[in-house]
């Protein structure tokens, strides 16, 4: 009898997730969704901001009467999940929540909000509340600090506001202390800290818009040196930093700003070498590996020193997950074979890279409604006029719009359509299309230059628009033609 009771108890424990295993079980209910048939769930072992959903393992769950079920296998103790509901239900999306091996989660999504229950649900409810917290806001009077000669005050107020928001989030997390594992608690705290630091350092991204030696430059440099230059990562678990959604991106941003604060010149080629050198000297293990990959994703090698730096760093990449991504970085360097795309033009004909053998191919990727895409198009118009008599060049205009109708309508607008362009469509896949995934194009506009031998020449050229950028871009095209 005792043996039977023991077996029964063991079965119950396994059923409800109290026995450790590497799976996460999610059972969900979505209210009032008669037209919804599937739910997409992605799992991320390590998340890279600049690659978006590219590295997520996709699970698709079928909805029946508003209910769905999904079993997800974790390769690490803690990973991240996102749950995506299409169309009108997108407001219920769960974005990058930390999950843990052995979780058995029930999720109920109603008009009143989202509630998690079951084994491990405390950390989900905590993260949901954190995600619903409003960001910082500005009064009309505060916005006036953006005016020239008040940049220092603006940055000071930014720091005060983000520090206050960080404190509120930490207080909320403390309410859940003891209700989740120590590892999950530590990881969520690291994410909160990483988000705060990343956002604070992002405040300095606009100085390149100001003339060198301007008052704005001087004030930003003064504030950065007095508040952020000497900041170092807080003592903690390097593996936790490596897993974090934001922490590694903050470290890359810090190293970049540390190297540009005095001259304000953003040269990706020089920055890459400096950033990689700092990473190798300062960090070890899985954190160093993720930082190296983040650096190469953000600053793709464009010249021989950069490519050499990439190859030398390869010996330091040991983690199987990162090795795969490192190979992806190697595929994008100048001289690598270009992606053999197949895209439909506005007449319904399919066009491939093989249609342009012995041509220098300039592909610009854009989306409707993007002012930066329109600005780049205007710059490309001038560039095309300069090279109009040169038959060695072909210009491909690639829309990343989700709607074919929207794309075709935009082609009627001269802001998006340049006479003589070959107009192509990503079939509604947008940044999920293989050609965009190949080059990590998750925002727009983007421009890719392919040489006559169908090899990558440059994946991040100067963006046309200003006279200086147009001049640099045309010099790059002449260099491609001369080789």
Secondary structure, 3 states (H helix, E strand, C coil): CHHHHHHHHHHHHHHCCCCCCCEEEEEEEECCCCCCCEEEEEEECCCCHHHHHHHCEEEEEECECCEEEEEEECCCCEEEEEEECCHHHHHHCEEEEEEECCCEEEEEEECCEEEEEEECHHHHHHHHHHHCCCCCCCCHHHHHHHCCCCHHHHHHHHHHHHHHHHHHHHHHHHCCCCCCCHHHHHHHHHHHHHHHHHHHHHCCCCHHHCCCCCHHHHHHHHHHHHHCCCCCCCCCCHHHHHHCCCHHHHHHHHHHHHHHCCCCCCCHHHHHHHHHHHHHHHCCHHHHHHHHHHHHHHCCCCCHHHHHHHHHHHHHCCCHHHHHHHHHHHCCCCCCECCCCEEEECCCCEEEHHHHCCCEEEEEEECCCCHHHHHHHHHHHHHHHHCCCCCCEEEEEEECCCCHHHHHHHCCCCCCCCCCCEEEECCCCHHHCHHHHHCCCCCCCEEEEECCCCEEEECCCCCCCCHHHHHHHHHHHHHHHHC
